[in-house]
Amino acid sequence: MDQLAAIRVFLRVAERGSFTQAADDLQLSRAVVSHHVAGLERHLGARLLGRTTRRVTLTEAGLEYLGNCRRIVAELDAADEAIRHGRERPEGRLRVDVPTTFGRHLLVPALPAFLERFPGLELDVRMNDRVVDLEAERVDVAVRVGSVDHPGLIARPIARPRMATCGSPQYLARFGVPARPEDLEGHQLLGLSNPQTGRPREWTMRVAGRDKPVKLPFRAVFDSPEAPVLAAVAGGGLCHSLNLMVRDAIAAGQLQEVLKPYATEAAPIYVVYPESQRGSAKVRAFADFAAELMKGFERAAPVARAAPPAVAGDVAP
């Protein structure tokens, strides 16, 4: 029995929860996949997988073995990668998953420079706003907004953006420029729905050193992060979006930021990749490039904000 080959097959079956899907991924027959797993179980004298007609599950021994195998294979792959390609020669296909906003506003415009820097790389870029399973969907590296708590992922923080409240010059000329959060009452607020709950996401403002919710109704709510920005540009109201999403519209004079002293920090942005990609030259190249993009953005649009004026009734923490 080729134990390493059997281990790789076992990992794929465990990750996919299916012999058939693992066979498709590995371009092997289902019989060969079953043979590898059965041989590994005989070698260990333990049952690793529970099989039913509908699903495959890990036994207690299988769960313990899975963690050890992942570490062994990750270290072996990293060693192979370092020898095969070298630390400064990223080559081959790189599967990348990024949020739509990051992709459209930062990554895609910068791709020519990235591809010129690394001519041996072939990119497969996917832009969406759902959290994908990197191992199951065979993604090498991803950009994530918000906390990353998956034990099988390595997360590298690259930025901490802020929120920006904006309206078009025409809208603000008609409805007035809010100077304090309470001035938002009577304005047309353009919201974004939470994909998990379907409810509008709350706006927050930094008042007296604390982030406080803005409890006002929305005139319109959208399920796409870019839609409130487009609606604001069209004069439909005020949006409350990541500063990287509104930078170009502000530079073009289509939007004007308001309430900047009360802006709050947004969720941090990370580059994440599976343990199996630790030491990968091509993943490291993308991670470094993504960090450069965010640093360049922050230099052009600094996150520092002035201290807000005192508000009657506020109590310092």
C-alpha positions in Angstrom: 0.0 0.0 0.0 1.2 3.5 -0.9 0.4 5.0 2.5 0.9 8.7 1.4 -1.4 8.2 -1.6 -4.0 6.5 0.7 -3.7 9.4 3.2 -4.4 12.0 0.5 -7.4 10.0 -0.7 -8.7 9.7 2.9 -8.3 13.5 3.4 -10.3 14.3 0.3 -13.1 11.8 1.2 -13.2 13.3 4.7 -13.3 16.9 3.4 -16.0 16.2 0.8 -18.0 13.8 2.9 -18.4 11.6 -0.2 -16.5 8.9 -2.0 -18.0 9.9 -5.3 -17.1 13.6 -5.0 -13.6 12.7 -3.8 -13.2 10.4 -6.8 -14.3 13.2 -9.1 -11.9 15.7 -7.5 -8.9 13.3 -7.7 -9.9 12.0 -11.2 -10.0 8.4 -9.9 -12.7 5.8 -10.0 -14.8 5.3 -6.9 -13.5 1.8 -6.6 -9.9 3.0 -6.4 -10.9 5.6 -3.8 -12.6 2.9 -1.7 -9.6 0.6 -2.1 -7.2 3.3 -0.8 -9.4 4.0 2.3 -10.0 0.3 3.1 -6.3 -0.4 2.8 -5.5 2.4 5.2 -8.0 1.2 7.7 -6.5 -2.3 7.5 -3.0 -0.9 8.0 -4.2 1.0 11.1 -6.5 -1.6 12.4 -9.2 1.0 13.0 -12.3 2.3 11.3 -11.8 5.8 10.0 -15.1 6.5 8.2 -18.7 5.6 8.9 -20.5 4.8 5.7 -24.2 4.9 5.0 -26.1 5.1 1.7 -26.5 8.9 2.1 -23.3 10.2 3.8 -19.8 9.5 5.0 -18.9 10.6 8.5 -15.7 10.5 10.5 -15.3 8.1 13.4 -13.6 9.2 16.6 -10.3 7.6 15.4 -10.9 9.1 12.0 -11.2 12.6 13.4 -8.0 12.3 15.3 -6.2 10.8 12.3 -7.5 13.6 10.1 -5.9 16.4 12.1 -2.5 14.6 12.1 -2.7 13.8 8.4 -3.5 17.4 7.5 -0.4 18.6 9.4 1.8 15.9 7.8 0.6 16.6 4.2 0.8 20.4 4.7 4.4 20.2 5.8 5.3 17.8 2.9 3.5 20.0 0.4 5.3 23.1 1.7 8.7 21.3 1.4 7.9 20.2 -2.1 6.8 23.7 -3.1 10.0 25.3 -1.7 12.2 22.8 -3.6 10.2 22.7 -6.8 9.6 26.4 -7.4 11.8 28.2 -4.9 10.8 31.0 -2.6 10.8 33.7 -5.3 9.3 31.8 -8.3 5.5 31.6 -7.9 4.2 29.4 -10.7 1.1 27.5 -11.8 -2.6 28.1 -11.4 -3.7 30.1 -8.4 -7.4 29.9 -7.4 -8.4 33.1 -5.6 -11.8 34.0 -3.9 -12.5 37.6 -3.0 -15.5 39.7 -2.0 -17.1 41.6 -4.9 -16.2 45.0 -3.5 -12.5 44.2 -3.0 -12.4 42.6 -6.4 -14.0 45.4 -8.4 -12.5 48.3 -6.7 -9.0 47.1 -5.9 -7.9 43.7 -7.3 -9.2 43.8 -10.9 -7.7 47.3 -11.7 -4.3 46.1 -10.2 -4.2 42.7 -12.0 -2.1 43.8 -14.9 0.7 44.9 -12.5 0.4 41.6 -10.6 0.5 39.4 -13.7 3.5 41.3 -15.1 5.3 40.9 -11.8 4.6 37.1 -11.8 4.5 35.9 -15.4 4.5 32.2 -14.3 1.2 32.5 -12.5 -2.3 31.7 -14.0 -5.1 33.2 -12.0 -8.6 31.8 -11.5 -10.4 34.7 -9.7 -13.9 34.2 -8.2 -15.8 37.3 -6.8 -18.7 36.7 -4.5 -20.0 37.7 -1.1 -20.5 34.3 0.5 -18.0 32.5 2.7 -16.7 29.6 0.7 -15.2 26.4 2.1 -11.7 26.8 0.7 -10.8 23.1 1.0 -14.0 21.8 -0.4 -14.1 24.2 -3.3 -10.3 23.9 -3.9 -9.5 27.6 -3.4 -5.9 28.4 -2.7 -6.3 31.8 -1.1 -9.1 34.2 -0.2 -9.8 37.6 1.1 -12.3 37.7 4.0 -14.0 40.6 5.8 -14.6 39.9 9.5 -13.4 37.4 12.0 -11.8 34.1 10.8 -12.2 31.3 13.3 -11.9 28.2 11.2 -9.2 25.9 12.8 -7.9 24.7 9.4 -7.2 28.2 8.0 -4.3 30.6 8.4 -5.4 34.3 8.6 -3.2 37.3 7.9 -4.7 40.7 8.7 -4.1 43.2 5.9 -6.3 46.2 6.7 -8.9 47.8 9.0 -11.1 50.0 6.9 -13.7 52.4 8.2 -17.3 53.2 7.3 -18.2 56.4 5.4 -21.6 58.1 5.2 -22.1 59.8 1.9 -24.6 61.6 -0.3 -24.6 63.2 -3.7 -24.0 67.0 -3.8 -27.5 67.4 -5.3 -29.1 65.4 -2.5 -27.3 67.3 0.2 -28.2 70.6 -1.4 -31.8 69.6 -1.2 -32.0 67.9 2.2 -29.1 69.6 4.0 -25.7 68.4 5.3 -26.0 66.5 8.6 -23.5 67.8 11.2 -24.4 65.3 14.0 -25.8 61.8 14.0 -29.2 63.1 15.3 -29.4 65.2 12.1 -30.0 62.0 10.2 -33.6 62.0 11.2 -35.6 63.1 8.2 -33.0 62.0 5.7 -33.5 59.1 3.3 -31.2 56.3 4.5 -30.1 53.6 2.1 -29.4 50.3 3.9 -27.8 46.9 3.3 -29.5 43.7 4.3 -27.7 41.0 6.3 -27.5 37.8 4.1 -27.9 35.5 7.1 -31.0 37.2 8.6 -32.4 39.2 5.8 -32.8 42.2 8.2 -31.2 45.6 7.5 -27.7 46.0 9.0 -27.6 48.7 11.7 -25.6 51.9 11.1 -23.2 52.9 13.9 -21.6 56.2 14.8 -18.7 57.0 17.1 -20.1 59.3 19.8 -18.1 60.2 22.9 -15.7 57.4 22.3 -18.3 54.7 21.8 -19.9 53.1 18.8 -23.6 53.7 19.0 -26.4 52.4 16.8 -28.4 54.7 14.6 -32.0 53.6 15.2 -33.8 55.2 12.2 -35.9 53.6 9.4 -34.4 53.0 6.0 -36.0 54.4 2.9 -34.6 51.5 0.8 -32.7 48.3 1.7 -30.5 46.4 -0.8 -28.9 42.9 -0.8 -25.8 44.0 -2.7 -23.1 46.1 -1.0 -22.7 48.3 -4.1 -26.4 49.1 -4.6 -26.6 51.7 -1.8 -23.6 53.5 -3.2 -25.1 53.6 -6.7 -28.4 54.8 -5.3 -26.6 57.5 -3.3 -24.7 58.6 -6.5 -28.1 58.8 -8.2 -29.4 61.2 -5.5 -31.6 58.7 -3.7 -30.3 59.3 -0.2 -27.4 58.6 2.2 -25.3 55.4 2.1 -23.2 54.0 4.9 -20.5 52.0 3.2 -16.8 50.9 3.4 -14.6 53.8 2.5 -12.9 51.7 -0.3 -16.3 51.5 -2.0 -17.0 55.2 -2.1 -13.4 56.5 -2.7 -13.7 56.7 -6.5 -17.2 58.4 -6.4 -15.9 61.0 -3.9 -12.8 61.7 -6.0 -15.1 62.1 -9.1 -17.4 64.6 -7.2 -20.3 62.2 -7.3 -20.5 61.7 -3.6 -19.6 63.8 -0.6 -18.7 62.3 2.8 -20.6 63.6 5.8 -20.3 63.0 9.5 -16.7 62.0 9.1 -15.8 62.8 12.8 -18.3 60.1 13.8 -17.0 57.4 11.4 -16.6 53.9 12.9 -14.0 51.3 12.1 -15.3 48.4 9.9 -14.6 44.7 10.3 -10.9 43.8 9.6 -9.8 42.4 6.3 -7.8 39.2 6.1 -6.0 37.1 3.6 -6.8 33.5 4.4 -5.5 30.2 3.1 -5.6 26.5 4.2 -2.9 24.9 6.3 -2.0 22.9 3.2 -0.9 26.1 1.5 1.5 27.2 4.2 4.8 28.0 2.5 3.3 28.2 -1.0 5.2 30.8 -3.0 2.2 31.6 -5.1 -0.1 32.1 -2.1 2.5 34.2 -0.4 2.9 36.3 -3.6 -0.9 37.0 -3.7 -1.1 37.7 0.1 1.8 40.3 -0.2 0.1 41.9 -3.2 -3.3 42.2 -1.5 -1.6 43.7 1.6 0.2 46.3 -0.7 -3.2 47.2 -2.3 -4.8 47.9 1.1 -1.8 49.9 2.3 -1.9 51.9 -0.9 -5.6 52.6 -0.4 -5.1 53.6 3.2 -2.3 56.0 2.2 -4.7 57.6 -0.3 -7.6 57.6 2.1 -6.3 57.5 5.7 -8.5 56.0 8.4 -7.5 58.5 11.1 -10.4 60.7 12.1 -10.7 63.9 14.1 -12.2 63.8 17.5 -15.9 64.5 17.3 -17.3 67.6 19.0 -19.1 67.2 22.3 -22.8 66.4 22.1 -25.2 67.5 24.8 -26.2 64.5 27.0 -23.1 62.4 26.1 -21.2 60.8 28.9 -17.5 60.1 28.4 -16.6 56.4 29.1 
